[in-house]
């Protein structure tokens, strides 16, 4: 990652090609060429702030809001400055980070591969829906997956003080053996 304080020290107008400077100046609606290096530094400051928000060890409701704001601002500034970032997979994955932080509680040690697998599973479900109320159909399938996971875990849910004895006493384990 490019460190903003290094850019601030060394990035000058002469460091950037003239045609790139002109294109960036046009995209950001800057009046002076001097503002192009500043906006590039500003862009990488946003990336650094987003990285700090992403790699929090603990999330609160305020930090989720901060993460969402950082991701949105980073996305908009990166696309203004670097137009060829539009279809990059890492930019696409960033759009899912807030959801994964809320789902898994943290973004540390979570794998992008798993997230993309879940995304791929849901994409494959769409043609099997009624194509009228896709959100409701996907939500039903998602609830079913969580119910199966709950049963496979023996009816144990960490949000409750005790497990559901009906699931743990019966032979639900036989369902998963076949």
Number of C-alpha atoms within 10 A of each C-alpha: 6 11 12 19 12 10 17 14 8 11 16 13 15 9 10 13 9 12 9 13 20 15 15 22 21 15 14 14 10 14 10 9 15 13 16 24 22 15 18 21 20 17 22 20 18 20 23 18 15 20 14 12 20 24 15 15 10 11 19 11 9 9 14 17 13 17 24 20 14 21 24 14 15 22 20 12 19 20 15 21 21 15 13 10 15 14 9 9 9 11 16 13 12 17 14 15 19 19 13 16 20 14 10 11 15 18 21 13 7 13 9 15 9 10 15 13 11 12 13 11 11 14 12 11 14 14 10 11 15 9 10 8 9 15 12 11 17 17 11 12 15 13 12 12 12 12 13 14 13 14 19 16 13 19 20 18 13 8 7 8 8 10 14 14 11 11 17 16 10 10 10 15 14 8 9 10 6 5
